[in-house]
Amino acid sequence: AQTIHQWPVAEIKAVGSPLSLGCTIKGKSSPNLYWYWQATGGTLQQLFYSITVGQVESVVQLNLSASRPKDDQFILSTEKLLLSHSGFYLCAWSLGLGASAETLYFGSGTRLTVL
Amino acid sequence: GDSVTQTEGLVTVTEGLPVKLNCTYQTTYLTIAFFWYVQYLNEAPQVLLKSSTDNKRTEHQGFHATLHKSSSSFHLQKSSAQLSDSALYYCAPVLNSGGSNAKLTFGKGTKLSVKS
């Protein structure tokens, strides 16, 4: 069975400080990976997606970056946090993009508070 | 541009009564499929329903929805709401802009509260 693990569960950070969030997918080789962001009371917004190691596509510009250093690992980071970065960050995987619609499977998320 | 419109805000229903959450969409792209995701309190979203066939009813966990491409709708319904159905519900069409990649777009979400 596939499992997706996100870390940390929660973070409280100062404005201007760096951030690194991660997720690992086990039990599935070469998944498509995604980062989503959910502001408090807001909808789910896709930030990045990756279909293979070393390749990441940005969907929304929020002064964040993402990397996929390994097939099963997806990292979200920034060197300087903004207040607007607060929210719920979700990592997700799917079998593929392409013409068919694949179900997204989400991790348990990281709740980020920027003060 | 593309837009997904869901029943706004909070929907409150009494346990045992029917519930309907509306979802319509506007797009110039090809709609491949539609999802409903549910997010329980302090949990990650999970898929509830998926449909890619026009005018075909899809059911899961007592919920059902029918994709109507002619009216651009995929409303979620349940005949008898349960307390455990209280959650945030997202409508999410999958759109293909004509390339090889499809994009899942989430609506703003509808919060369902079931009261006893």
Interface residues (C-beta under 8 A of the other chain):
Chain A: G42 T43 L44 Q45 Q46 L90 L97 G98 A99 S100 A101 T103 L104 Y105 F106 G107 S108 G109
Chain B: I32 A33 F35 Y37 E43 A44 P45 Q46 V47 K50 S52 Y90 V94 N96 S100 N101 A102 K103 L104 F106 G107 K108 G109
